[in-house]
Amino acid sequence: MILQAVFDLIRNVIKVVFGWINLPAMPEAVTSVIDELFALLRGSVGMLGVFVDLSMLKILLPVLLIVINFEHVWKFTMFILRKIPFLGIE
């Protein structure tokens, strides 16, 4: 579901940016393959739910991403804090 939401978001951004260009519709074979892929992904997530509590996974996944990318998160946070002049962070 998360991947589908991300793909829908990307599709909508592409539609807004390139909406003025008349693109042909995707072939039926491609759309059926993509639908089958999402069906397989949904089934896999259901099987994962047997072994892992999905409510805990929803909490731990963002925490894991922040821990893995801590350096980038730290640099971004400091960049934002440096833009606030009255804090005096150099």
C-alpha positions as CSV (number, residue, x, y, z in Angstrom):
1,M,0.0,0.0,0.0
2,I,2.9,2.4,0.7
3,L,4.5,1.7,-2.6
4,Q,1.2,2.2,-4.4
5,A,0.7,5.5,-2.6
6,V,4.2,6.6,-3.6
7,F,3.6,5.5,-7.2
8,D,0.2,7.3,-7.2
9,L,1.9,10.5,-5.9
10,I,4.6,10.3,-8.5
11,R,2.0,9.7,-11.2
12,N,0.0,12.7,-10.1
13,V,3.1,14.9,-10.1
14,I,4.0,13.7,-13.6
15,K,0.5,14.4,-14.7
16,V,0.6,18.0,-13.3
17,V,4.1,18.7,-14.8
18,F,3.5,17.0,-18.2
19,G,-0.3,17.3,-18.4
20,W,-0.2,19.6,-21.4
21,I,1.4,16.9,-23.5
22,N,-1.0,14.4,-25.1
23,L,0.5,11.0,-24.3
24,P,-1.0,7.8,-25.5
25,A,-2.6,5.4,-23.1
26,M,-0.5,2.6,-21.7
27,P,-1.0,-0.8,-23.5
28,E,-3.3,-3.2,-21.8
29,A,-0.5,-5.8,-21.4
30,V,1.6,-3.3,-19.4
31,T,-1.2,-2.3,-17.1
32,S,-2.1,-6.0,-16.5
33,V,1.5,-6.8,-15.6
34,I,1.6,-3.8,-13.1
35,D,-1.7,-4.9,-11.6
36,E,-0.4,-8.4,-11.1
37,L,2.8,-7.1,-9.5
38,F,0.8,-5.1,-7.0
39,A,-1.4,-8.1,-6.3
40,L,1.8,-10.1,-5.5
41,L,3.1,-7.4,-3.3
42,R,-0.1,-7.2,-1.3
43,G,0.0,-11.0,-0.9
44,S,3.6,-10.8,0.3
45,V,2.7,-8.1,2.9
46,G,-0.1,-10.4,4.1
47,M,2.4,-13.2,4.6
48,L,4.8,-10.9,6.4
49,G,1.9,-10.1,8.8
50,V,2.1,-13.7,10.1
51,F,5.6,-13.3,11.3
52,V,5.8,-9.5,12.2
53,D,3.3,-7.3,13.9
54,L,2.4,-4.7,11.2
55,S,1.4,-2.0,13.7
56,M,4.9,-2.2,15.2
57,L,6.5,-2.2,11.7
58,K,4.6,1.0,10.9
59,I,6.4,2.6,13.9
60,L,9.8,1.0,13.5
61,L,10.2,1.6,9.8
62,P,10.5,5.5,10.0
63,V,12.7,5.2,13.0
64,L,15.0,2.7,11.1
65,L,15.2,5.1,8.1
66,I,16.1,8.0,10.4
67,V,18.8,5.9,12.2
68,I,20.3,4.7,8.9
69,N,20.3,8.3,7.4
70,F,21.2,10.0,10.6
71,E,24.0,12.1,9.1
72,H,21.7,13.4,6.4
73,V,18.9,14.1,8.9
74,W,21.4,15.9,11.1
75,K,22.7,18.1,8.3
76,F,19.2,19.0,7.1
77,T,18.1,19.9,10.7
78,M,21.2,22.0,11.2
79,F,20.6,23.7,7.9
80,I,17.1,24.7,8.9
81,L,18.2,25.9,12.3
82,R,21.0,28.0,10.8
83,K,18.4,29.8,8.7
84,I,16.6,31.1,11.9
85,P,18.6,34.2,12.7
86,F,17.6,34.8,16.4
87,L,18.9,31.3,17.4
88,G,22.5,32.3,16.8
89,I,23.6,28.8,15.6
90,E,26.7,28.9,13.5
